[in-house]
Amino acid sequence: MRHYDKVGVLANVLAIIKRHKINIQDMVNTIFEDVKAAVCKIKRDSEPTEKVIKEIAARKDEIINVERISLI
C-alpha cells in the first residue's frame, strides 16, 4: 500500500482490517521524506477480499494505491 505520510493513516487502515477480522502478522512501513509518502507492507493470516481492498483504496485523502500481493 502506498499512502501519504499523515497522522492516522495506518490507524484507519488497521481499523478496516480489524473490522473484517483479518489478523496482522507483520508490518513494515517505509517513509519517503522528500515526497511525504510511504509504502506499507502488511503480512496477514488470510487474504483480504476485494471489498476490503476497495474500502481501503476509497480513502483517497490518505491512500495512493493498494495492491494485494501473494507470496508463494
Contact map, one row per residue, 1 for C-alpha under 8 A:
111000000000000000000000000000000000001110000000000000000000001111100000
111100000000000000000000000000000000111100000000000000000000001111000000
111110001000000000000000000000000000111100000000000000000000011110000000
011111001000000000000000000000000001110000000000000000000000011100000000
001111101000000000000000000000100001110000000000000000000000000000000000
000111111000000000000000000000000000000000000000000000000000010000000000
000011111100000000000000000000000000000000000000000000000000000000000000
000001111111000000000000000000000000000000000000000000000000000000000000
001111111111100000000000000000000000000000000000000000000000011000000000
000000111111110000000000000000000000000000000000000000000000000000000000
000000011111111000000000000000000000000000000000000000000000000000000000
000000011111111100000000000000000000000000000000000000000000000000000000
000000001111111110000000000000000000000000000000000000010000000000000000
000000000111111111000000000000000000000000000000000000000000000000000000
000000000011111111100000000000000000000000000000000000000000000000000000
000000000001111111110000000000000000000000000000000100110000000000000000
000000000000111111111110000000000000000000000000000100000000000000000000
000000000000011111111110000000000000000000000000000000000000000000000000
000000000000001111111100000000000000000000000000000000000000000000000000
000000000000000111111100000000000000000000000000000100000000000000000000
000000000000000011111110000000000000000000000000000000000000000000000000
000000000000000011111111000000000000000000011111000000000000000000000000
000000000000000011001111100000000000000000011100000000000000000000000000
000000000000000000000111111000000000000001111000000000000000000000000000
000000000000000000000011111000000000000001111000000000000000000000000000
000000000000000000000001111100000000000001110000000000000000000000000000
000000000000000000000001111110000000000111100000000000000000000000000000
000000000000000000000000011111000000000111000000000000000000000000000000
000000000000000000000000001111100000011110000000000000000000000000000000
000000000000000000000000000111110000011100000000000000000000000000000000
000010000000000000000000000011111001111000000000000000000000000000000000
000000000000000000000000000001111111110000000000000000000000000000000000
000000000000000000000000000000111111100000000000000000000000000000000000
000000000000000000000000000000011111000000000000000000000000000000000000
000000000000000000000000000000011111100000000000000000000000000000000000
000110000000000000000000000000111111110000000000000000000000000000000000
011110000000000000000000000000111011111000000000000000000000000000000000
011110000000000000000000000011110001111100000000000000000000000000000000
111000000000000000000000000011100000111110000000000000000000000000000000
111000000000000000000000001111000000011111000000000000000000000000000000
100000000000000000000000001110000000001111100000000000000000000000000000
000000000000000000000001111100000000000111110000000000000000000000000000
000000000000000000000001111000000000000011111000000000000000000000000000
000000000000000000000111110000000000000001111110000000000000000000000000
000000000000000000000111100000000000000000111110000000000000000000000000
000000000000000000000110000000000000000000011111000000000000000000000000
000000000000000000000100000000000000000000011111100000000000000000000000
000000000000000000000100000000000000000000000111111110000000000000000000
000000000000000000000000000000000000000000000011111110000000000000000000
000000000000000000000000000000000000000000000001111111000000000000000000
000000000000000000000000000000000000000000000001111111100000000000000000
000000000000000110010000000000000000000000000001111111110000000000000000
000000000000000000000000000000000000000000000001111111111000000001110000
000000000000000000000000000000000000000000000000011111111100000000000000
000000000000000100000000000000000000000000000000001111111110000000000000
000000000000100100000000000000000000000000000000000111111110001001000000
000000000000000000000000000000000000000000000000000011111111001111000000
000000000000000000000000000000000000000000000000000001111111001000000000
000000000000000000000000000000000000000000000000000000111111111000000000
000000000000000000000000000000000000000000000000000000001111111100000000
000000000000000000000000000000000000000000000000000000000011111000000000
001101001000000000000000000000000000000000000000000000000011111100000000
111100001000000000000000000000000000000000000000000000011111111111000000
111100000000000000000000000000000000000000000000000000001001011111000000
111000000000000000000000000000000000000000000000000000001000001111100000
110000000000000000000000000000000000000000000000000010011000001111110000
100000000000000000000000000000000000000000000000000010000000000011111000
000000000000000000000000000000000000000000000000000010000000000001111100
000000000000000000000000000000000000000000000000000000000000000000111110
000000000000000000000000000000000000000000000000000000000000000000011111
000000000000000000000000000000000000000000000000000000000000000000001111
000000000000000000000000000000000000000000000000000000000000000000000111
